[in-house]
């Protein structure tokens, strides 16, 4: 799946088979912050931590976001939220293709 296909799936009633990080990004892309947060809250690993950080940026909780960026081994993002969301989706989709 590529980025354009992923964006098109934002209108689907059901989420496609996705990793927890991508599922959370799909949920966030549909405006379901709470669903996305629950998805990554229950998932482990650096990808979930990065999405978790992004979600707390969306929420406006910079301190909590910084904690999750540290958990992911990343510096905090400071650019536009939509650009971060897109970059995460593109990166995680590319990683799925190599698995």
C-alpha positions in Angstrom: 0.0 0.0 0.0 1.2 3.5 -0.7 0.5 6.8 0.9 -2.3 7.7 -1.6 -4.1 4.4 -1.0 -3.7 4.9 2.8 -5.3 8.4 2.6 -8.2 6.9 0.5 -8.8 4.3 3.3 -9.6 7.1 5.8 -13.1 7.0 4.5 -13.5 3.3 4.9 -15.8 2.1 7.6 -13.4 -0.5 8.9 -9.6 -0.3 9.3 -7.6 -2.5 7.0 -5.1 -4.9 8.4 -2.4 -2.6 9.7 0.4 -2.5 12.3 -0.6 -0.8 15.6 1.3 2.3 14.7 -0.4 2.6 11.3 -3.8 1.7 12.7 -3.4 4.6 15.2 -2.4 7.0 12.4 -5.4 5.8 10.4 -7.6 6.5 13.5 -6.0 9.9 14.0 -6.4 10.7 10.3 -10.2 10.1 10.8 -10.3 12.4 13.8 -10.4 9.6 16.4 -7.7 10.8 18.8 -9.0 8.7 21.7 -9.1 5.5 19.6 -5.6 6.2 18.2 -4.3 6.8 21.7 -5.8 3.6 23.0 -4.2 1.7 20.1 -0.6 2.9 20.8 -1.1 2.9 24.6 -1.5 -0.9 24.4 1.3 -1.4 21.8 5.0 -1.5 22.4 8.1 -0.5 20.5 9.6 2.7 19.0 7.0 3.1 16.2 4.1 3.1 18.7 6.1 5.5 20.9 6.6 7.9 18.0 2.9 7.9 17.2 2.1 8.3 20.9 4.4 11.4 21.0 2.7 12.8 17.9 -0.7 12.3 19.5 0.3 14.2 22.6 1.5 17.0 20.3 -1.9 17.1 18.7 -3.4 17.2 22.2 -1.1 20.2 23.0 0.7 18.3 25.8 4.3 19.1 24.9 5.7 17.6 28.1 4.1 14.2 27.6 5.0 14.3 23.9 8.7 14.9 24.9 8.6 11.9 27.2 7.3 9.7 24.3 9.9 11.0 21.9 12.6 10.1 24.4 11.0 6.6 24.7 11.2 6.3 20.9 14.9 7.5 20.9 13.9 10.7 18.9 14.2 14.4 19.2 10.9 16.1 19.6 9.2 17.3 16.4 8.5 20.9 16.0 7.1 21.2 12.5 3.5 21.2 11.4 1.4 18.3 12.8 0.1 17.3 9.4 3.6 17.1 8.0 4.7 14.8 10.9 1.6 12.6 10.4 2.3 12.2 6.7 6.0 11.5 7.3 5.1 8.8 9.9 2.6 7.2 7.6 5.1 7.2 4.6 7.9 5.8 6.7 5.9 3.0 8.3 4.3 2.0 5.0 7.7 1.8 3.5 8.9 -0.4 6.4 6.0 -2.7 6.0 6.8 -3.3 2.3 10.3 -4.4 3.2 9.0 -7.0 5.8 
